C-alpha cells in the first residue's frame, strides 16, 4: 500500500506496517512503551515521514504525521 506524504511523493508500506500505523494513529507514544521489534519499525516509518518524532531528555516521542493520506490505487513497481 502507498501512503501519500506530499503532493507528488508516495512511500510504500507493508501490511504489517499499515496495521502498526492504524493501532498507533491516535495520540502520541514513547519508544520505551514499545517492544524491541516495534521500535525498529517506528524508526523506519519515521524515516519515511509517516511518524514525526520529538527527542526528549531520556526517550523519543512519536506521533502520526497529520498531513499524510492513505491510498491504495497505485501498485508497487
C-alpha positions, -999 to 999 in steps of 0.1 A, spaced: 0 0 0 12 35 -8 9 64 16 10 99 1 32 122 22 33 152 -1 15 162 -34 39 142 -56 55 119 -31 43 84 -21 60 58 0 53 21 2 44 4 35 38 -33 41 6 -47 56 23 -52 89 34 -16 89 -1 -5 80 -15 -24 109 10 -8 132 1 27 119 -36 20 124 -31 8 160 -9 38 169 -27 66 150 -45 80 180 -23 103 201 15 102 207 35 74 223 71 69 235 97 44 223 101 29 258 64 18 256 70 -4 226 86 -39 222 120 -41 206 108 -51 171 82 -23 171 109 3 180 128 -6 148 95 -4 128 87 30 141 122 43 134 118 31 98 84 47 95 97 79 109 125 79 83 97 76 57 79 107 73 49 87 83 56 94 120 71 126 134 95 123 163 104 145 192 136 140 212 130 141 249 157 140 277 158 102 280 134 90 254 119 96 219 83 106 214 64 97 182 31 108 167 14 102 134 20 128 107 -13 146 102 -5 156 66 -3 121 52 -31 104 31 -36 67 28 -41 54 -7 -45 20 -24 -47 29 -61 -11 25 -71 9 -7 -74 45 -12 -62 69 -13 -92 
